[in-house]
């Protein structure tokens, strides 16, 4: 019998699979804090064959991004069962070079749903479970900021019962972009250890991916704050901010339709 499922559990119908078949569509609000840290701290998190961007390309730049997502497969059935479509994540992106090309790379990331966790593993994102919250913009009433000058947004991240990060973004004006660090194709490693647990990987690939059919809302830029906290099971403090570059808000839509293996 042929079993179906992406990636598991696999059954004859495939209905129990944690993920729908791709393409996967995403719509969400992103709050981004860009800052500079010690470039050597970023280099220490890059695997062999992946290097920092050049000195004239701002090698210490980091983007810490909070995202409030709604996602679905091609038929959109998850949208009528919102627990399967809505999730939040907080992730840290740097830029790097691989085989002479500049990429964005996610070095840390937390999500709050199992389907987002496993979907990230398929894409090479190093996802962990966390508690993520961010202020939502409003168009009516007083229970939130409008997308206008002076609007203030707050963001928090916790995992394993510990606060890991808190941030604010204060909008000042319209912006051409929502930052420059998370602006390239992603470069990730898909790693999975062999069952012998002898130090060898049964899966070790370098992959790249980009979203397609991007639908970008207006971007807003301004000032930001970011504070990181100690945890016995995290390494965020190794890339603590030395200087805040700025903060951004943008609503986006995109589709993931697959990536490409660069090295296996």
C-alpha positions in Angstrom: 0.0 0.0 0.0 1.3 3.5 -0.9 1.2 5.8 2.2 0.8 9.5 1.8 1.8 12.4 4.1 4.1 15.4 4.2 6.1 14.5 6.3 4.2 12.3 8.7 2.2 10.5 9.9 1.7 8.7 6.6 -1.5 6.9 5.9 -3.3 5.6 2.9 -5.3 8.8 2.6 -2.7 11.3 3.9 -5.4 13.1 5.9 -3.6 12.7 9.2 -0.4 14.3 7.9 0.8 17.3 9.9 1.2 19.4 6.8 -0.8 19.9 3.6 0.7 19.4 0.2 2.5 22.5 -1.1 2.3 25.2 -2.2 1.9 26.9 1.1 0.5 30.4 1.2 1.3 32.9 4.0 -0.2 36.3 5.0 1.1 38.2 8.0 2.3 41.3 9.9 6.0 41.6 10.4 7.7 43.8 13.0 11.5 44.0 12.5 14.3 45.4 14.7 17.6 45.7 12.8 20.8 46.2 14.9 24.5 45.6 14.8 26.5 43.1 16.9 30.1 41.9 16.9 30.7 40.3 13.5 32.8 37.6 15.0 29.8 36.5 17.1 27.9 36.0 13.8 30.8 34.2 12.2 30.9 31.8 15.2 27.3 30.6 14.3 28.1 29.9 10.6 29.0 26.4 9.5 32.0 25.4 7.5 31.8 26.8 3.9 29.6 29.7 4.9 31.3 33.0 5.7 30.4 36.6 6.8 29.6 39.2 4.2 32.5 41.5 3.3 33.6 44.3 5.6 32.0 47.0 3.4 28.6 45.1 3.5 27.9 45.7 7.2 28.8 42.2 8.4 27.5 42.8 12.0 24.0 43.6 10.9 21.2 41.4 12.4 17.4 41.4 11.9 15.2 40.3 14.8 11.7 39.7 13.4 8.3 39.0 15.0 5.6 37.7 12.7 1.9 37.1 13.2 1.0 34.6 10.4 -2.0 33.0 8.8 -1.1 30.2 6.4 -2.7 27.4 4.3 -2.3 24.9 1.6 -3.5 25.2 -1.9 -7.2 24.5 -1.2 -7.3 26.9 1.9 -9.2 24.4 4.1 -7.2 25.4 7.1 -8.6 28.9 7.0 -12.0 27.5 8.1 -10.3 25.7 11.0 -8.1 28.6 12.3 -6.2 26.6 14.9 -4.4 24.9 11.9 -3.7 28.2 10.1 -2.7 30.8 12.7 0.6 31.0 14.4 3.3 33.4 15.6 7.1 33.3 15.3 10.2 35.2 16.3 13.4 34.7 14.3 16.9 36.1 13.9 18.4 36.6 10.5 21.9 37.5 9.4 23.6 37.7 6.0 26.3 35.4 4.8 28.3 34.3 1.7 28.2 30.8 0.2 30.0 30.0 -3.0 30.4 33.8 -3.7 26.8 34.7 -3.4 25.1 36.7 -0.6 22.3 35.0 1.3 20.1 35.7 4.3 20.3 33.0 6.9 18.0 32.3 9.9 20.2 31.4 12.9 17.6 31.2 15.7 13.8 30.9 15.5 10.9 30.1 17.7 7.3 29.3 16.8 4.1 28.4 18.8 2.5 25.6 16.7 3.6 22.1 15.8 2.8 22.4 12.1 5.0 25.5 11.8 7.8 23.7 13.7 7.9 20.7 11.3 7.4 22.8 8.2 10.5 24.7 9.2 12.5 21.5 9.6 11.7 20.7 6.0 13.0 24.1 4.9 16.1 24.0 7.1 14.9 26.6 9.7 16.2 25.7 13.2 12.8 26.1 14.8 12.0 25.6 18.5 8.8 26.1 20.4 8.2 29.4 22.2 5.7 31.9 23.3 5.6 34.9 21.0 3.4 38.0 21.2 3.3 41.3 19.3 1.0 44.4 19.3 -1.5 44.3 16.4 -2.4 47.4 14.4 -6.1 48.5 14.4 -8.3 50.5 12.1 -11.1 51.2 14.6 -11.1 52.0 18.3 -8.3 52.7 20.8 -7.1 49.1 21.5 -4.1 49.3 19.4 -1.9 51.6 17.3 -2.7 52.9 13.8 -0.2 52.7 11.0 0.9 56.3 11.3 3.8 58.4 12.8 4.1 57.9 16.5 2.5 54.4 16.6 4.3 52.2 19.1 4.4 48.4 18.9 5.6 45.9 21.6 7.0 42.4 21.0 8.0 39.6 23.4 9.6 36.2 23.2 9.8 33.5 25.8 10.7 29.8 25.8 11.0 27.1 28.5 9.4 29.5 31.0 12.0 32.2 30.5 11.7 35.6 28.8 14.3 35.7 26.0 13.7 39.1 24.3 11.5 42.1 24.4 11.4 45.0 21.9 9.5 48.0 20.7 9.1 49.7 17.3 8.0 53.3 17.1 6.9 54.3 13.6 8.1 57.6 12.1 7.4 57.6 8.4 6.8 55.5 5.3 9.8 53.4 4.2 10.9 51.9 0.9 11.7 48.6 2.7 11.2 46.8 6.0 15.0 46.4 6.3 17.9 45.0 4.4 19.2 42.0 6.3 16.3 39.7 5.5 16.3 40.7 1.9 18.0 37.9 0.1 17.3 34.2 -0.8 17.6 32.1 2.3 20.6 29.7 2.8 19.9 26.9 5.2 21.3 23.5 6.2 19.0 20.5 6.5 20.6 18.3 9.2 19.4 15.1 10.8 21.6 12.7 12.7 21.9 9.0 11.8 20.1 6.5 14.1 23.5 5.1 15.2 24.1 8.5 17.0 27.8 8.2 16.2 28.3 11.8 15.0 27.4 11.1 11.4 24.3 12.7 9.7 21.9 10.7 7.7 20.7 14.0 6.1 23.2 16.9 5.4 22.2 19.3 2.7 22.7 22.9 1.9 19.5 24.4 0.5 18.2 27.7 -0.7 14.7 29.1 -1.1 12.7 32.2 -1.8 9.0 33.1 -1.7 7.1 33.6 -4.9 4.1 35.7 -5.8 5.1 38.3 -3.1 2.3 40.7 -2.2 3.9 43.5 -0.1 2.0 46.1 1.8 3.3 49.6 2.6 6.4 49.6 4.8 6.8 52.0 7.8 10.1 52.7 9.5 11.2 54.3 12.7 13.1 53.8 15.9 13.3 50.6 18.0 14.5 49.1 21.3 15.6 45.5 21.9 16.7 43.8 25.1 17.9 40.1 25.3 18.0 38.0 28.4 20.0 35.1 29.7 18.8 31.5 29.5 20.5 28.2 30.3 19.3 26.7 27.0 19.7 29.6 24.5 22.6 31.6 23.0 20.9 34.8 22.1 23.2 36.9 24.3 26.1 35.9 22.1 24.7 38.3 19.5 23.6 41.1 21.8 23.0 44.5 20.2 25.8 47.1 20.1 23.8 49.6 18.1 20.1 49.8 17.0 19.7 50.5 13.3 16.0 50.9 13.2 12.5 49.4 13.4 9.9 48.5 10.7 6.4 47.3 10.2 5.1 45.6 7.0 2.2 43.3 6.1 3.2 40.8 3.5 1.9 37.8 1.5 4.1 35.1 0.0 4.0 31.5 -1.2 6.5 28.7 -0.7 6.5 26.3 -3.7 9.8 24.5 -3.0 13.5 25.2 -2.8 16.7 24.0 -4.4 19.5 21.8 -3.1 22.9 23.4 -3.5 25.0 20.6 -1.9 24.2 17.2 -0.6 
